Amino acid sequence: MLPIIALDFQTLSETEAFLDQFPVDEPLMVKIGMELFYGEGPKSLASLRRNRQLDIF
């Protein structure tokens, strides 16, 4: 079972900078915070899923 990492950042760039700490091939399950979703919209989720192959909770 994977731990769920909370992505409580306001911008997609802040979120991506945080995710850069993890190896690209490491499977991650993440929770998207309301700040990011409301500020950047659903396109931010699509971008993270497409570019980082994240499982999003």
C-alpha positions in Angstrom: 0.0 0.0 0.0 1.3 3.4 -0.9 1.1 6.4 1.4 -1.0 9.3 0.2 1.0 12.5 -0.1 -0.9 15.7 0.4 -0.2 18.3 -2.3 -1.5 21.4 -0.5 0.2 24.1 -2.7 -1.4 27.1 -4.4 0.2 26.8 -7.8 1.2 24.0 -10.2 4.8 25.2 -10.3 5.0 24.9 -6.4 3.5 21.4 -6.7 5.9 20.3 -9.4 8.9 21.7 -7.5 7.9 19.5 -4.5 7.4 16.5 -6.7 10.9 16.9 -8.2 12.2 15.4 -4.9 10.9 12.0 -5.9 12.4 9.7 -8.5 10.4 9.8 -11.8 9.8 6.1 -11.8 8.5 6.0 -8.2 4.8 5.3 -8.0 3.1 8.0 -5.9 -0.5 8.5 -4.7 -1.3 12.1 -4.0 -4.2 14.2 -2.7 -4.7 17.5 -4.5 -5.5 20.4 -2.2 -8.4 22.7 -2.8 -6.0 25.6 -3.2 -4.4 24.1 -6.3 -7.7 22.9 -7.7 -9.5 26.2 -7.3 -6.5 28.3 -8.4 -5.4 26.2 -11.4 -8.5 24.2 -12.2 -8.9 20.7 -13.5 -6.1 21.2 -16.1 -3.6 21.0 -13.2 -4.8 17.5 -12.4 -4.6 16.4 -16.0 -1.1 17.8 -16.3 0.1 16.0 -13.2 -1.5 12.8 -14.2 -0.1 13.0 -17.7 3.4 14.2 -16.9 4.1 12.4 -13.7 1.9 9.3 -13.9 0.4 10.0 -10.4 -2.4 8.2 -8.8 -4.7 11.0 -7.7 -7.0 10.6 -4.6 
